[in-house]
């Protein structure tokens, strides 16, 4: 919200699913931007994440394949 002028930011409703609460003495969120994101999501690493395909994607692709 702070990145935009009020004229722009008031057009949006901001929601989030989780809020990090661990901060270091400088007030930065731990582990920080980048962190160990893929591991925190349950993947081994970025390469493992790239192999994952959500069911929604599989279902939508199947609709297009079956439509031809």
C-alpha positions in Angstrom: 0.0 0.0 0.0 2.8 2.4 0.8 4.4 1.9 -2.6 1.5 3.6 -4.4 -0.2 7.0 -4.2 -3.4 7.0 -2.1 -5.4 7.5 -5.3 -4.2 4.1 -6.5 -3.9 2.2 -3.3 -7.5 3.0 -2.2 -8.8 1.1 -5.2 -7.6 -2.2 -3.8 -8.5 -4.5 -0.9 -5.4 -5.9 0.7 -5.5 -9.4 2.1 -2.9 -11.9 3.3 -2.9 -15.5 4.4 -0.1 -15.4 6.9 2.0 -12.8 8.7 5.7 -13.3 9.6 6.4 -12.4 13.2 10.0 -13.3 13.6 12.2 -10.2 13.3 15.9 -9.5 13.9 17.0 -6.5 16.0 17.0 -4.3 12.9 13.3 -5.0 12.4 13.8 -7.2 9.3 11.7 -10.3 8.9 13.6 -13.5 9.5 14.6 -15.4 7.3 14.1 -12.4 5.0 13.2 -12.0 1.4 14.4 -15.0 -0.5 15.1 -17.0 2.6 14.6 -20.8 2.3 11.3 -20.3 0.5 11.1 -23.6 -1.4 11.9 -25.6 1.7 9.3 -23.7 3.7 6.7 -24.6 1.0 7.6 -28.3 1.3 9.9 -28.7 -1.6 13.6 -29.8 -1.6 14.7 -26.9 -3.7 13.8 -24.7 -6.7 14.3 -27.6 -9.2 11.9 -29.8 -7.1 9.4 -27.0 -7.1 9.5 -26.7 -10.8 8.5 -30.3 -11.2 5.2 -29.7 -9.2 2.0 -29.2 -11.2 -1.1 -28.2 -9.3 -4.3 -30.2 -9.9 -6.1 -27.1 -11.2 -3.5 -26.8 -14.0 -3.8 -30.5 -14.8 -7.6 -30.3 -15.0 -7.6 -27.2 -17.2 -5.0 -28.7 -19.6 -7.2 -31.9 -19.8 -10.2 -29.7 -20.8 -8.3 -28.3 -23.7 -6.9 -31.7 -24.8 -10.3 -33.3 -24.7 -11.9 -30.4 -26.5 -10.0 -31.1 -29.8 
